[in-house]
Amino acid sequence: MGNVTAREEKNAGTRAAIAAERRELADLFDSLRPVQWDAPSLCGGWRVREVVAHMSMGFRLSLPATLGELVRAGGRLHRMTDRVARRDAGAHAPAALAAFLRDNAHHPWKPPVGGLPAALGHDVVHGLDVTVALGIGRQVPEERLHPLLGEIRPNGLRFFGADLDGVRLCAEDLDWSYGSGPPVYGRAQHLLLLAYGRRLPAGLLRGEAADRFTRAPDRT
């Protein structure tokens, strides 16, 4: 009985964290200027508006509609999500995209694999795709980062195309590390992004292997 109660309490806490993250991000998205909506995100090939559109896809598409989109994409999940994000980013105004997130703060959607922690990770990481790319200094609350850092596993790294072989990620603001090898130092939320296959703007990481995870500067 005790284990059931503890699990229910943990799930309730994760749901509350998801709802808070969605509401806070919706408020932040409402504050963006038009030029920021069209700026590149950390999510390869997507502007900010595609990222925000993607974040609410699970709320807006029914299961049959999602399966239909997957069939049209030849069964390729990443192709399907890219197509839908681009379509919906063009179909909805920024205010509507932010509202989808706020109005569905308590929506029970979860990714096909990973349960509630994966749903929290989906919101946190895509929020960082926006804020880090735009240079917005939003700090994800520690209680939302800890469970995501604890869920980093080799199978998840493979799914997101993250190569952390031969390095040790060392958080400068939390008591956390992952892997073995020469250390790469940074804030915990920035190191979390590395586990999701992102490359970061220059200056956010330290260590001899930091350049391996740093984006080349945009050419103008």
C-alpha positions, 0 to 999 in steps of 0.5 A: 500500500505504501508503494502505491501511495508513494507512486501516486504522490510522485505522479501527482507531483509530475503532473503539477510540474507539467501544468506549471511548465506549460503555463509559464512557457505560454506566458513567455511565448506571449511576450515574444516579438514577431521577429523572435517567432521566426528566429531559429530554435535549437531544434534542427530546421525549426523556427520558434513557431514550429517548436511551439506548434509541435508542443501542442500537437498531442492536445490537438490531434486525436489518436486516429488523426495522429495515426493518419498523419503517420501513415501519410509520412510512410510510418516515419515518426520524425517526418510526420512531426516535422510535417505537422509542425510546419503546417500548424505553425503556418495555420495558427497565429502566435497568440493561438499557439501559446493559448493551446499550451496554456489551455491544455496545461492539465491535458493527460497527453504522454509520448508513446514511450516514457510516461509522465517523465517523458511528457515533462521532458517534452515540455522542458526541452522544447521550452529550452529549444526556444529560450536558449536559442533566443538568449532568454535567461529562463531557469527551469526550476530545479525540481523539474530538472532533477527527475529528467536528469535521472531518466537519462538512459542509453536507449533515450540517447540513441532515440534522440541521436545524442552521442555522449560517449567518452565524456562526463557531463558535470553540472555546475549548479547541481550535484549531478554528473553523467558518463565518464571521460573528460568533463564537460561543464555547464548548467544542468539545463544546458547539459540536459539538452545535450542528452536530447541531441542538441548543440548549444550556442557558444559560451554555455559549456566549458571543458576540452570537449565543449566544442563537440557540443557547440553550434557553429555560428550562424552565417549572415 
